[in-house]
Amino acid sequence: MGSSCGCGVTLVLVFCLWGVLISLSSAARLSASRQKLEVAKHLNRLNKPPVKTIQSPDGDTIDCVPVSKQPAFDHPFLKDHKIQTRPTFHPDGLFEENKLSEKPKAKAHTPITQLWHTNGRCPEDTIPVRRTKEEDVLRASSVKRYGRKKHRAIPKPRSAEPDLINQSGHQHAIAYVEGDKYYGAKATINVWEPKIQQTNEFSLSQLWILGGSFGQDLNSIEAGWQVSPDLYGDNNTRLFTYWTSDAYQATGCYNLLCSGFIQVNSEIAMGATISPVSGYRNSQFDISILIWKVKSQEFSWLLICN
């Protein structure tokens, strides 16, 4: 009798354990199915129907999307926004007609070139958009966090001299100005292709405009080049932009991966590979970036890359 009872207990435990395994397996399948559905919906929101598609030698797909159909206009506040391809106000010397004739002509700056240009260009009234792939989104911690920075301590400048700061595993070499009213900045940045050893590491060089007190009210506009295997899946040097209005908490993203940045240029794709790049004891290449506040406009920051 005792032996029979013991066997019954064992069978009950086996059946209970088998039931738990079935439940866990079903939950895992449901979670995976739900994630796949979320990723598909997100890709559908980001990847707008193109009028032309260009395959880049690096594996990127560049979609030529009508300017009015870009992801920025998914935001309800931008529903009736009038697209302005040229600002009503700009800094002196930005456009050729404003340059004073008595000044000596500066050496012409070569416009930025990207690898996808070798296989075509986008037509007028469209913008080139790097197509987001499923594996891009899956590399992020979640669909919601895709295209957003991981929240870390923000390096606050300490002196007017170039500084080296090490915070949260990051090293920052920073040169900056502060303490006055500024309406923009321009930088010419040498373009390199540093080798990244770990997928969660990245390297960048950027122009960074900050406003606020380095607390929850921090506003930031950033543009430059970066190498980020975690974001792009490779070690290519890519042009990028980023913005936030709440210290990287809930607003902002890279490139065109959320509403907020309106692009009108048909030549440059945000997030696409820059080519060629500088080499040690070899030819040097750079990009020039201007970020400027445009007067009397609701959406008042102008970004120009060349």
Secondary structure, DSSP 8 states (H G I E B T S, - for coil): -HHHHHHHHHHHHHHHHHHHHHHHHHHHHHHHHHHHHHHHHHHHHHS---SEEEE-TTS-EEEEEEGGGSGGGGSGGGTT----SS-S---TTSSGGGS-TTS----------BGGGGG----TTEEEEE---HHHHHTSSSTTTTTS----------SSS-EEEEETTEEEEE----SS---EEEEEEE------SSTT--EEEEEEEEES-SSTT-EEEEEEEEE-HHHHSS---EEEEEEESSTTSSS-EETTSSTT-----SS--TT-BB-S---TTS---EEEEEEEE-TT-SS-EEEEE-
